[in-house]
Amino acid sequence: AQKITQTQPGMFVQEKEAVTLDCTYDTSDPSYGLFWYKQPSSGEMIFLIYQGSYDQQNATEGRYSLNFQKARKSANLVISASQLGDSAMYFCAMREIGGTSYGKLTFGQGTILTVHP
Amino acid sequence: GAGVSQTPSNKVTEKGKYVELRCDPISGHTALYWYRQSLGQGPEFLIYFQGTGAADDSGLPNDRFFAVRPEGSVSTLKIQRTERGDSAMYLCASSLGERTEAFFGQGTRLTVV
């Protein structure tokens, strides 16, 4: 079964607008962490933001915020004021902390974001 | 450098040959991970180390794949009898511990011809 689902293969946004990238997850572990990574065409995976399952508030990092809805098992990434440099592949990932392999990150299929000028 | 370093950045090898991919993690990071990424897909977990030992190698696809981290720092992913299906980007990441974010290297693009 898919543990991380990203249903949007591609998204387009106008420069300076906000965009939401969807991510749903599946776990029976009560303790887990959710991550978003950006992968530009150069190939490097760049860490953006982290949300712990017990965190009371939604995580924010500059223009990035995570819309965490625990009951719906969703962890959408919101990018505000999009820039041309935001064009990249974006991956949602989960780490199940309570399991036997709690270091392992499981990734979704990714969403390609294109920012138009 | 300050980041995770992977060498070589590109490797082309013939089917049936043996290859080694190297990962030099961020200094002080005890956890090290290997992932494989096919074009247009998300990274797939292969193995991770906590210190010198493999804490989880459940993602290694078969016994042609092996990884070591003898001194708890640099790691080498070894692939024997390469097949065309092994062609992919191999990503390495490291983290301070298993509960913190992982930082990735630039990857090694492996092409088996």
gemmi code that builds the backbone of each chain (N, CA, C; Angstrom):
import gemmi

chains = {
    "A": [
        ("ALA", (0.848, -1.190, 0.000), (0.000, 0.000, 0.000), (0.887, 1.244, 0.000)),
        ("GLN", (0.414, 2.266, -0.728), (1.156, 3.510, -0.789), (1.134, 4.177, 0.565)),
        ("LYS", (2.288, 4.496, 1.098), (2.316, 5.185, 2.383), (2.230, 6.689, 2.201)),
        ("ILE", (2.754, 7.176, 1.094), (2.725, 8.605, 0.793), (2.121, 8.775, -0.601)),
        ("THR", (1.109, 9.582, -0.714), (0.447, 9.803, -1.989), (0.472, 11.272, -2.347)),
        ("GLN", (1.022, 11.561, -3.511), (0.983, 12.916, -4.057), (0.197, 12.817, -5.355)),
        ("THR", (-0.988, 13.367, -5.378), (-1.928, 13.141, -6.478), (-1.737, 14.096, -7.652)),
        ("GLN", (-0.911, 15.105, -7.482), (-0.721, 16.103, -8.534), (0.600, 15.860, -9.253)),
        ("PRO", (0.582, 15.257, -10.436), (1.852, 15.048, -11.134), (2.524, 16.373, -11.494)),
        ("GLY", (1.701, 17.385, -11.856), (2.253, 18.681, -12.222), (1.347, 19.799, -11.770)),
        ("MET", (1.969, 20.905, -11.388), (1.217, 22.093, -10.979), (1.859, 23.321, -11.621)),
        ("PHE", (0.994, 24.290, -11.960), (1.470, 25.545, -12.531), (0.998, 26.697, -11.640)),
        ("VAL", (1.851, 27.690, -11.497), (1.474, 28.849, -10.692), (2.115, 30.092, -11.301)),
        ("GLN", (1.424, 31.197, -11.149), (1.959, 32.482, -11.626), (2.921, 33.019, -10.571)),
        ("GLU", (3.995, 33.624, -11.044), (4.956, 34.248, -10.129), (4.218, 35.174, -9.162)),
        ("LYS", (4.642, 35.130, -7.899), (4.119, 35.946, -6.795), (2.805, 35.406, -6.222)),
        ("GLU", (2.220, 34.394, -6.855), (1.018, 33.780, -6.296), (1.405, 32.672, -5.326)),
        ("ALA", (0.413, 32.236, -4.519), (0.618, 31.107, -3.613), (0.179, 29.810, -4.292)),
        ("VAL", (0.771, 28.705, -3.881), (0.407, 27.405, -4.450), (0.425, 26.359, -3.340)),
        ("THR", (-0.482, 25.396, -3.438), (-0.549, 24.303, -2.464), (-0.266, 22.985, -3.166)),
        ("LEU", (0.674, 22.240, -2.622), (1.010, 20.912, -3.137), (0.478, 19.877, -2.152)),
        ("ASP", (-0.285, 18.934, -2.665), (-0.992, 17.993, -1.811), (-0.146, 16.775, -1.436)),
        ("CYS", (-0.385, 16.287, -0.223), (0.263, 15.076, 0.251), (-0.651, 14.400, 1.263)),
        ("THR", (-0.963, 13.138, 1.043), (-1.654, 12.346, 2.052), (-0.773, 11.158, 2.408)),
        ("TYR", (-0.952, 10.668, 3.622), (-0.082, 9.600, 4.098), (-0.900, 8.537, 4.813)),
        ("ASP", (-0.293, 7.407, 4.990), (-0.973, 6.287, 5.627), (-0.016, 5.642, 6.619)),
        ("THR", (-0.382, 5.624, 7.867), (0.416, 4.971, 8.892), (-0.454, 4.619, 10.081)),
        ("SER", (-0.089, 3.549, 10.760), (-0.757, 3.194, 12.008), (0.111, 3.564, 13.200)),
        ("ASP", (1.290, 4.086, 12.913), (2.217, 4.499, 13.960), (1.763, 5.849, 14.509)),
        ("PRO", (1.553, 5.988, 15.820), (1.100, 7.279, 16.355), (2.195, 8.345, 16.348)),
        ("SER", (3.437, 7.908, 16.188), (4.557, 8.834, 16.241), (5.284, 8.828, 14.903)),
        ("TYR", (5.231, 9.939, 14.201), (5.854, 9.997, 12.877), (6.225, 11.437, 12.555)),
        ("GLY", (7.039, 11.584, 11.538), (7.435, 12.909, 11.072), (7.168, 13.019, 9.586)),
        ("LEU", (6.816, 14.200, 9.163), (6.524, 14.466, 7.753), (7.488, 15.526, 7.232)),
        ("PHE", (8.021, 15.305, 6.055), (9.040, 16.171, 5.474), (8.627, 16.572, 4.061)),
        ("TRP", (9.083, 17.736, 3.661), (9.004, 18.131, 2.259), (10.411, 18.450, 1.771)),
        ("TYR", (10.703, 17.930, 0.562), (11.975, 18.184, -0.082), (11.724, 18.766, -1.469)),
        ("LYS", (12.662, 19.579, -1.913), (12.635, 20.163, -3.254), (13.795, 19.569, -4.045)),
        ("GLN", (13.520, 19.172, -5.286), (14.585, 18.632, -6.139), (14.620, 19.412, -7.447)),
        ("PRO", (15.535, 20.363, -7.571), (15.675, 21.082, -8.845), (16.254, 20.154, -9.909)),
        ("SER", (16.378, 20.680, -11.109), (16.875, 19.866, -12.222), (18.314, 19.398, -11.986)),
        ("SER", (19.026, 20.069, -11.106), (20.401, 19.655, -10.786), (20.430, 18.315, -10.045)),
        ("GLY", (19.320, 17.919, -9.448), (19.225, 16.592, -8.842), (19.333, 16.531, -7.338)),
        ("GLU", (19.880, 17.557, -6.691), (20.047, 17.496, -5.248), (18.705, 17.627, -4.541)),
        ("MET", (18.517, 16.865, -3.482), (17.301, 16.945, -2.664), (17.547, 17.987, -1.566)),
        ("ILE", (16.702, 18.999, -1.531), (16.864, 20.096, -0.582), (15.744, 20.039, 0.447)),
        ("PHE", (16.110, 19.921, 1.722), (15.122, 19.885, 2.793), (14.430, 21.228, 2.918)),
        ("LEU", (13.093, 21.213, 3.026), (12.323, 22.452, 3.141), (11.707, 22.637, 4.530)),
        ("ILE", (10.999, 21.598, 4.998), (10.184, 21.803, 6.189), (9.843, 20.459, 6.823)),
        ("TYR", (9.641, 20.478, 8.134), (9.351, 19.264, 8.903), (8.159, 19.498, 9.838)),
        ("GLN", (7.315, 18.453, 9.954), (6.178, 18.491, 10.885), (6.159, 17.189, 11.665)),
        ("GLY", (6.190, 17.263, 12.979), (6.056, 16.081, 13.810), (4.599, 15.791, 14.110)),
        ("SER", (4.281, 14.527, 14.293), (2.876, 14.150, 14.478), (2.286, 14.716, 15.761)),
        ("TYR", (3.128, 15.015, 16.728), (2.629, 15.552, 17.993), (2.752, 17.068, 18.077)),
        ("ASP", (3.259, 17.678, 16.998), (3.381, 19.140, 17.014), (1.992, 19.766, 16.995)),
        ("GLN", (1.787, 20.714, 17.889), (0.469, 21.338, 17.999), (0.214, 22.353, 16.899)),
        ("GLN", (1.280, 23.005, 16.455), (1.125, 24.048, 15.452), (1.675, 23.595, 14.109)),
        ("ASN", (1.124, 24.153, 13.052), (1.645, 23.881, 11.714), (3.034, 24.492, 11.569)),
        ("ALA", (3.925, 23.740, 10.922), (5.287, 24.219, 10.734), (5.349, 25.321, 9.682)),
        ("THR", (6.230, 26.268, 9.883), (6.489, 27.308, 8.888), (7.990, 27.524, 8.789)),
        ("GLU", (8.455, 27.788, 7.561), (9.858, 28.109, 7.316), (9.887, 29.127, 6.182)),
        ("GLY", (9.957, 30.397, 6.527), (9.982, 31.432, 5.506), (8.720, 31.398, 4.661)),
        ("ARG", (8.880, 31.204, 3.354), (7.718, 31.180, 2.456), (7.001, 29.842, 2.436)),
        ("TYR", (7.554, 28.878, 3.146), (6.955, 27.538, 3.177), (6.157, 27.341, 4.466)),
        ("SER", (4.988, 26.772, 4.313), (4.226, 26.363, 5.486), (3.588, 25.016, 5.198)),
        ("LEU", (3.346, 24.279, 6.256), (2.790, 22.947, 6.113), (1.393, 22.961, 6.712)),
        ("ASN", (0.403, 22.651, 5.907), (-0.985, 22.578, 6.367), (-1.243, 21.141, 6.822)),
        ("PHE", (-1.065, 20.910, 8.120), (-1.127, 19.569, 8.696), (-2.527, 19.311, 9.233)),
        ("GLN", (-3.210, 18.335, 8.637), (-4.540, 17.950, 9.104), (-4.466, 16.481, 9.492)),
        ("LYS", (-4.225, 16.248, 10.776), (-3.913, 14.907, 11.261), (-5.057, 13.928, 11.044)),
        ("ALA", (-6.281, 14.360, 11.299), (-7.429, 13.461, 11.159), (-7.607, 13.021, 9.703)),
        ("ARG", (-7.279, 13.898, 8.780), (-7.388, 13.567, 7.351), (-6.116, 12.920, 6.826)),
        ("LYS", (-5.100, 12.850, 7.661), (-3.787, 12.335, 7.264), (-3.282, 13.061, 6.019)),
        ("SER", (-3.312, 14.375, 6.110), (-2.772, 15.161, 5.005), (-1.738, 16.156, 5.523)),
        ("ALA", (-0.770, 16.448, 4.682), (0.330, 17.345, 5.055), (0.706, 18.155, 3.821)),
        ("ASN", (-0.160, 19.078, 3.466), (0.040, 19.842, 2.234), (1.072, 20.945, 2.432)),
        ("LEU", (1.867, 21.167, 1.409), (2.870, 22.233, 1.432), (2.294, 23.471, 0.751)),
        ("VAL", (2.392, 24.595, 1.427), (1.949, 25.865, 0.862), (3.191, 26.726, 0.616)),
        ("ILE", (3.352, 27.163, -0.616), (4.441, 28.078, -0.960), (3.798, 29.431, -1.252)),
        ("SER", (4.166, 30.430, -0.497), (3.604, 31.764, -0.717), (4.540, 32.567, -1.619)),
        ("ALA", (3.986, 33.529, -2.319), (4.768, 34.449, -3.160), (5.767, 33.684, -4.027)),
        ("SER", (5.262, 32.817, -4.890), (6.110, 31.951, -5.715), (7.142, 32.759, -6.500)),
        ("GLN", (8.309, 32.132, -6.640), (9.401, 32.728, -7.416), (9.781, 31.770, -8.537)),
        ("LEU", (10.401, 32.315, -9.576), (10.800, 31.471, -10.708), (11.711, 30.326, -10.251)),
        ("GLY", (12.522, 30.602, -9.257), (13.436, 29.586, -8.741), (12.755, 28.463, -7.975)),
        ("ASP", (11.464, 28.601, -7.737), (10.721, 27.535, -7.066), (10.367, 26.400, -8.026)),
        ("SER", (10.548, 26.615, -9.309), (10.246, 25.567, -10.291), (11.158, 24.368, -10.036)),
        ("ALA", (10.559, 23.240, -9.738), (11.318, 22.040, -9.346), (10.335, 20.907, -9.105)),
        ("MET", (10.887, 19.735, -8.774), (10.083, 18.610, -8.307), (10.021, 18.705, -6.791)),
        ("TYR", (8.850, 18.454, -6.216), (8.673, 18.513, -4.772), (8.209, 17.154, -4.264)),
        ("PHE", (8.882, 16.677, -3.210), (8.564, 15.379, -2.636), (8.111, 15.524, -1.196)),
        ("CYS", (7.051, 14.801, -0.874), (6.605, 14.625, 0.494), (7.183, 13.308, 1.003)),
        ("ALA", (7.591, 13.258, 2.251), (8.179, 12.034, 2.799), (7.751, 11.867, 4.246)),
        ("MET", (7.780, 10.624, 4.705), (7.365, 10.309, 6.077), (8.385, 9.410, 6.738)),
        ("ARG", (8.578, 9.650, 8.015), (9.405, 8.775, 8.840), (8.525, 8.274, 9.979)),
        ("GLU", (8.402, 6.956, 10.102), (7.613, 6.365, 11.188), (8.538, 6.134, 12.363)),
        ("ILE", (8.376, 6.939, 13.393), (9.344, 6.958, 14.481), (9.182, 5.758, 15.409)),
        ("GLY", (7.982, 5.250, 15.522), (7.753, 4.175, 16.483), (8.125, 2.801, 15.984)),
        ("GLY", (8.388, 2.680, 14.675), (8.669, 1.361, 14.121), (10.093, 0.912, 14.368)),
        ("THR", (10.406, -0.266, 13.850), (11.749, -0.818, 14.046), (12.774, -0.134, 13.143)),
        ("SER", (12.291, 0.490, 12.089), (13.212, 1.165, 11.182), (12.883, 2.648, 11.177)),
        ("TYR", (13.048, 3.288, 12.315), (12.540, 4.650, 12.414), (13.440, 5.680, 11.790)),
        ("GLY", (14.543, 5.245, 11.178), (15.345, 6.221, 10.455), (14.906, 6.389, 9.024)),
        ("LYS", (14.165, 5.434, 8.521), (13.888, 5.376, 7.090), (12.849, 6.404, 6.664)),
        ("LEU", (13.143, 7.125, 5.594), (12.193, 8.042, 4.982), (11.511, 7.347, 3.817)),
        ("THR", (10.180, 7.437, 3.759), (9.426, 6.915, 2.622), (8.906, 8.103, 1.833)),
        ("PHE", (9.181, 8.123, 0.534), (8.850, 9.264, -0.319), (7.615, 8.997, -1.163)),
        ("GLY", (6.925, 10.095, -1.507), (5.864, 10.039, -2.492), (6.445, 10.111, -3.894)),
        ("GLN", (5.544, 10.156, -4.891), (5.967, 10.152, -6.292), (6.407, 11.522, -6.783)),
        ("GLY", (6.074, 12.545, -6.043), (6.524, 13.874, -6.410), (5.514, 14.671, -7.223)),
        ("THR", (5.657, 15.989, -7.167), (4.856, 16.926, -7.964), (5.817, 17.895, -8.627)),
        ("ILE", (5.695, 18.041, -9.955), (6.529, 19.018, -10.659), (5.821, 20.365, -10.620)),
        ("LEU", (6.471, 21.344, -10.044), (5.924, 22.704, -9.975), (6.610, 23.578, -11.016)),
        ("THR", (5.803, 24.259, -11.802), (6.323, 25.223, -12.770), (5.771, 26.597, -12.430)),
        ("VAL", (6.676, 27.553, -12.248), (6.285, 28.922, -11.941), (6.422, 29.754, -13.215)),
        ("HIS", (5.325, 30.359, -13.631), (5.314, 31.192, -14.841), (5.570, 32.647, -14.493)),
        ("PRO", (6.352, 33.351, -15.326), (6.567, 34.785, -15.052), (5.315, 35.606, -15.336)),
    ],
    "B": [
        ("GLY", (34.231, 19.810, 2.082), (33.078, 20.687, 2.009), (32.115, 20.451, 3.144)),
        ("ALA", (31.079, 21.268, 3.235), (30.156, 21.196, 4.341), (29.019, 20.218, 4.093)),
        ("GLY", (28.767, 19.861, 2.832), (27.619, 19.031, 2.512), (27.996, 17.575, 2.320)),
        ("VAL", (26.989, 16.769, 1.950), (27.214, 15.371, 1.620), (27.835, 15.295, 0.228)),
        ("SER", (28.917, 14.556, 0.127), (29.624, 14.456, -1.141), (29.522, 13.043, -1.697)),
        ("GLN", (29.134, 12.940, -2.967), (29.045, 11.633, -3.613), (29.947, 11.602, -4.837)),
        ("THR", (30.674, 10.514, -4.959), (31.525, 10.328, -6.131), (31.382, 8.910, -6.675)),
        ("PRO", (31.489, 8.742, -8.005), (31.534, 9.814, -8.996), (30.155, 10.438, -9.180)),
        ("SER", (30.084, 11.533, -9.891), (28.777, 12.128, -10.162), (28.064, 11.360, -11.270)),
        ("ASN", (28.845, 10.795, -12.181), (28.297, 9.980, -13.255), (29.153, 8.733, -13.419)),
        ("LYS", (28.489, 7.600, -13.677), (29.218, 6.365, -13.911), (28.516, 5.585, -15.006)),
        ("VAL", (29.272, 5.278, -16.059), (28.750, 4.427, -17.122), (29.526, 3.119, -17.068)),
        ("THR", (28.826, 2.014, -17.024), (29.491, 0.721, -16.929), (28.800, -0.277, -17.829)),
        ("GLU", (29.520, -1.324, -18.158), (28.949, -2.360, -19.000), (28.195, -3.383, -18.159)),
        ("LYS", (27.188, -3.930, -18.738), (26.408, -4.983, -18.079), (27.349, -6.083, -17.603)),
        ("GLY", (27.133, -6.502, -16.355), (27.951, -7.572, -15.787), (29.135, -7.106, -14.982)),
        ("LYS", (29.467, -5.822, -15.092), (30.609, -5.296, -14.354), (30.236, -4.969, -12.917)),
        ("TYR", (31.283, -4.751, -12.109), (31.141, -4.391, -10.700), (31.359, -2.878, -10.560)),
        ("VAL", (30.538, -2.224, -9.729), (30.732, -0.788, -9.503), (30.681, -0.469, -8.010)),
        ("GLU", (31.368, 0.594, -7.652), (31.340, 1.112, -6.289), (30.960, 2.576, -6.332)),
        ("LEU", (30.027, 2.952, -5.496), (29.604, 4.340, -5.380), (29.941, 4.806, -3.968)),
        ("ARG", (30.537, 5.984, -3.883), (31.040, 6.456, -2.588), (30.202, 7.613, -2.056)),
        ("CYS", (30.039, 7.634, -0.748), (29.327, 8.716, -0.081), (30.126, 9.200, 1.119)),
        ("ASP", (30.388, 10.506, 1.161), (31.089, 11.114, 2.279), (30.088, 12.017, 3.013)),
        ("PRO", (29.610, 11.621, 4.185), (28.530, 12.370, 4.835), (29.042, 13.649, 5.488)),
        ("ILE", (28.120, 14.422, 5.991), (28.465, 15.615, 6.756), (29.165, 15.166, 8.037)),
        ("SER", (30.250, 15.859, 8.360), (31.036, 15.485, 9.530), (30.174, 15.468, 10.787)),
        ("GLY", (30.275, 14.363, 11.530), (29.523, 14.250, 12.779), (28.164, 13.604, 12.641)),
        ("HIS", (27.710, 13.420, 11.415), (26.410, 12.777, 11.217), (26.558, 11.273, 11.406)),
        ("THR", (25.764, 10.729, 12.324), (25.889, 9.309, 12.623), (25.019, 8.441, 11.720)),
        ("ALA", (23.942, 9.009, 11.212), (23.037, 8.228, 10.354), (23.347, 8.499, 8.886)),
        ("LEU", (23.373, 7.443, 8.096), (23.666, 7.569, 6.656), (22.705, 6.678, 5.896)),
        ("TYR", (22.170, 7.214, 4.798), (21.129, 6.520, 4.038), (21.526, 6.429, 2.574)),
        ("TRP", (21.116, 5.349, 1.940), (21.218, 5.211, 0.487), (19.817, 5.048, -0.088)),
        ("TYR", (19.572, 5.789, -1.175), (18.313, 5.704, -1.904), (18.614, 5.530, -3.386)),
        ("ARG", (17.639, 4.960, -4.098), (17.731, 4.848, -5.552), (16.530, 5.558, -6.149)),
        ("GLN", (16.789, 6.357, -7.174), (15.703, 7.126, -7.790), (15.711, 6.921, -9.291)),
        ("SER", (14.619, 6.379, -9.792), (14.451, 6.258, -11.239), (13.826, 7.537, -11.764)),
        ("LEU", (13.978, 7.768, -13.055), (13.498, 9.008, -13.665), (12.011, 9.205, -13.433)),
        ("GLY", (11.656, 10.367, -12.900), (10.252, 10.687, -12.694), (9.620, 10.041, -11.475)),
        ("GLN", (10.424, 9.360, -10.674), (9.906, 8.672, -9.486), (10.473, 9.287, -8.214)),
        ("GLY", (9.854, 8.934, -7.095), (10.413, 9.331, -5.807), (11.544, 8.405, -5.421)),
        ("PRO", (12.431, 8.867, -4.553), (13.533, 8.004, -4.094), (13.009, 6.771, -3.365)),
        ("GLU", (13.657, 5.641, -3.630), (13.316, 4.389, -2.954), (14.435, 4.037, -1.983)),
        ("PHE", (14.053, 3.718, -0.775), (15.009, 3.389, 0.274), (15.770, 2.108, -0.055)),
        ("LEU", (17.064, 2.132, 0.183), (17.887, 0.929, 0.029), (18.379, 0.415, 1.379)),
        ("ILE", (19.104, 1.288, 2.103), (19.742, 0.854, 3.341), (20.064, 2.077, 4.179)),
        ("TYR", (20.063, 1.911, 5.517), (20.632, 2.974, 6.309), (21.494, 2.425, 7.422)),
        ("PHE", (22.487, 3.239, 7.767), (23.472, 2.928, 8.794), (23.291, 3.868, 9.974)),
        ("GLN", (23.432, 3.297, 11.145), (23.594, 4.091, 12.347), (24.999, 3.749, 12.848)),
        ("GLY", (25.908, 4.702, 12.688), (27.300, 4.388, 12.983), (27.856, 3.445, 11.927)),
        ("THR", (28.516, 2.391, 12.349), (29.122, 1.459, 11.408), (28.182, 0.353, 10.962)),
        ("GLY", (27.127, 0.133, 11.706), (26.249, -0.986, 11.419), (25.053, -0.622, 10.567)),
        ("ALA", (24.627, -1.558, 9.744), (23.431, -1.363, 8.934), (22.209, -1.586, 9.821)),
        ("ALA", (21.485, -0.501, 10.104), (20.315, -0.597, 10.972), (19.121, -1.192, 10.235)),
        ("ASP", (19.098, -0.994, 8.931), (17.990, -1.511, 8.124), (18.474, -1.648, 6.689)),
        ("ASP", (18.532, -2.860, 6.184), (18.926, -3.077, 4.782), (17.782, -3.696, 3.986)),
        ("SER", (16.576, -3.474, 4.448), (15.418, -4.128, 3.835), (15.126, -3.657, 2.414)),
        ("GLY", (15.695, -2.519, 2.034), (15.427, -1.997, 0.697), (16.383, -2.496, -0.378)),
        ("LEU", (17.444, -3.180, 0.003), (18.368, -3.703, -1.003), (17.625, -4.715, -1.871)),
        ("PRO", (17.623, -4.532, -3.193), (16.755, -5.351, -4.051), (17.148, -6.813, -4.140)),
        ("ASN", (18.426, -7.108, -4.033), (18.880, -8.507, -4.112), (20.319, -8.575, -3.616)),
        ("ASP", (20.877, -9.781, -3.662), (22.211, -9.951, -3.078), (23.331, -9.407, -3.951)),
        ("ARG", (23.002, -8.802, -5.078), (24.050, -8.140, -5.859), (24.422, -6.789, -5.252)),
        ("PHE", (23.560, -6.302, -4.382), (23.770, -4.993, -3.771), (24.288, -5.173, -2.351)),
        ("PHE", (25.300, -4.387, -2.025), (25.882, -4.464, -0.682), (26.431, -3.085, -0.331)),
        ("ALA", (26.391, -2.719, 0.926), (26.936, -1.430, 1.343), (27.708, -1.597, 2.640)),
        ("VAL", (28.738, -0.776, 2.778), (29.555, -0.824, 3.987), (29.813, 0.587, 4.483)),
        ("ARG", (30.139, 0.658, 5.767), (30.523, 1.934, 6.394), (31.478, 1.591, 7.526)),
        ("PRO", (32.667, 1.161, 7.176), (33.559, 0.518, 8.149), (33.983, 1.386, 9.333)),
        ("GLU", (34.104, 2.680, 9.137), (34.579, 3.535, 10.227), (33.508, 4.505, 10.688)),
        ("GLY", (32.290, 4.280, 10.255), (31.196, 5.133, 10.709), (31.132, 6.480, 10.037)),
        ("SER", (31.885, 6.637, 8.952), (31.847, 7.909, 8.228), (31.518, 7.629, 6.763)),
        ("VAL", (32.544, 7.494, 5.923), (32.343, 7.235, 4.491), (31.653, 5.881, 4.293)),
        ("SER", (30.764, 5.865, 3.308), (30.079, 4.614, 2.964), (30.270, 4.311, 1.482)),
        ("THR", (30.300, 3.036, 1.168), (30.402, 2.610, -0.214), (29.250, 1.661, -0.536)),
        ("LEU", (28.544, 1.963, -1.604), (27.503, 1.072, -2.121), (28.133, 0.267, -3.252)),
        ("LYS", (28.031, -1.041, -3.147), (28.687, -1.920, -4.116), (27.621, -2.704, -4.881)),
        ("ILE", (27.755, -2.732, -6.184), (26.813, -3.474, -7.016), (27.604, -4.442, -7.884)),
        ("GLN", (27.297, -5.727, -7.719), (27.978, -6.761, -8.507), (27.127, -7.117, -9.728)),
        ("ARG", (27.808, -7.586, -10.761), (27.115, -8.115, -11.957), (25.985, -7.170, -12.370)),
        ("THR", (26.336, -5.943, -12.641), (25.325, -4.922, -12.926), (24.417, -5.338, -14.083)),
        ("GLU", (23.174, -4.900, -13.964), (22.163, -5.137, -14.995), (21.636, -3.802, -15.475)),
        ("ARG", (21.044, -3.798, -16.672), (20.543, -2.527, -17.227), (19.490, -1.913, -16.311)),
        ("GLY", (18.741, -2.749, -15.623), (17.719, -2.255, -14.703), (18.277, -1.557, -13.473)),
        ("ASP", (19.591, -1.651, -13.266), (20.214, -0.944, -12.137), (20.453, 0.517, -12.471)),
        ("SER", (20.281, 0.892, -13.718), (20.492, 2.280, -14.119), (19.514, 3.184, -13.380)),
        ("ALA", (20.053, 4.172, -12.691), (19.243, 5.075, -11.876), (20.162, 6.121, -11.258)),
        ("MET", (19.543, 7.071, -10.540), (20.300, 8.001, -9.705), (20.382, 7.385, -8.317)),
        ("TYR", (21.579, 7.301, -7.779), (21.770, 6.775, -6.434), (22.084, 7.958, -5.513)),
        ("LEU", (21.212, 8.131, -4.535), (21.315, 9.266, -3.622), (21.780, 8.798, -2.251)),
        ("CYS", (22.641, 9.592, -1.655), (23.088, 9.332, -0.297), (22.658, 10.513, 0.567)),
        ("ALA", (22.313, 10.241, 1.804), (21.924, 11.297, 2.740), (22.505, 10.992, 4.108)),
        ("SER", (22.662, 12.032, 4.905), (23.105, 11.818, 6.276), (22.318, 12.720, 7.210)),
        ("SER", (22.256, 12.333, 8.471), (21.589, 13.151, 9.476), (22.290, 12.965, 10.806)),
        ("LEU", (22.069, 13.951, 11.689), (22.686, 13.900, 13.018), (22.226, 12.685, 13.791)),
        ("GLY", (20.968, 12.376, 13.641), (20.411, 11.199, 14.287), (19.252, 10.746, 13.454)),
        ("GLU", (18.572, 9.752, 13.936), (17.494, 9.185, 13.128), (16.208, 9.990, 13.222)),
        ("ARG", (16.186, 10.993, 14.077), (14.951, 11.764, 14.237), (15.081, 13.179, 13.698)),
        ("THR", (16.156, 13.454, 12.975), (16.344, 14.785, 12.410), (16.328, 14.705, 10.894)),
        ("GLU", (16.265, 15.893, 10.266), (16.171, 15.887, 8.812), (17.440, 15.329, 8.187)),
        ("ALA", (17.243, 14.714, 7.026), (18.361, 14.147, 6.290), (18.794, 15.130, 5.215)),
        ("PHE", (20.109, 15.282, 5.048), (20.671, 16.141, 4.019), (21.240, 15.246, 2.926)),
        ("PHE", (20.875, 15.568, 1.700), (21.234, 14.715, 0.569), (22.430, 15.248, -0.198)),
        ("GLY", (23.161, 14.326, -0.810), (24.203, 14.683, -1.750), (23.630, 14.887, -3.136)),
        ("GLN", (24.509, 15.184, -4.081), (24.088, 15.474, -5.455), (23.729, 14.212, -6.230)),
        ("GLY", (24.118, 13.066, -5.687), (23.769, 11.805, -6.324), (24.817, 11.325, -7.314)),
        ("THR", (24.769, 10.040, -7.596), (25.569, 9.425, -8.655), (24.611, 8.866, -9.691)),
        ("ARG", (24.747, 9.345, -10.926), (23.933, 8.818, -12.019), (24.632, 7.591, -12.579)),
        ("LEU", (24.047, 6.416, -12.378), (24.615, 5.170, -12.875), (23.881, 4.748, -14.141)),
        ("THR", (24.652, 4.485, -15.186), (24.087, 3.989, -16.441), (24.772, 2.677, -16.784)),
        ("VAL", (23.975, 1.631, -16.937), (24.503, 0.321, -17.316), (24.141, 0.066, -18.772)),
        ("VAL", (25.174, -0.127, -19.585), (24.927, -0.292, -21.038), (25.201, -1.722, -21.472)),
    ],
}
model = gemmi.Model(1)
for chain_id, residues in chains.items():
    chain = gemmi.Chain(chain_id)
    for i, (resn, *xyz) in enumerate(residues, 1):
        res = gemmi.Residue()
        res.name, res.seqid = resn, gemmi.SeqId(i, " ")
        for name, pos in zip(("N", "CA", "C"), xyz):
            atom = gemmi.Atom()
            atom.name, atom.element = name, gemmi.Element(name[0])
            atom.pos, atom.b_iso = gemmi.Position(*pos), 0.0
            res.add_atom(atom)
        chain.add_residue(res)
    model.add_chain(chain)
structure = gemmi.Structure()
structure.add_model(model)
structure.setup_entities()
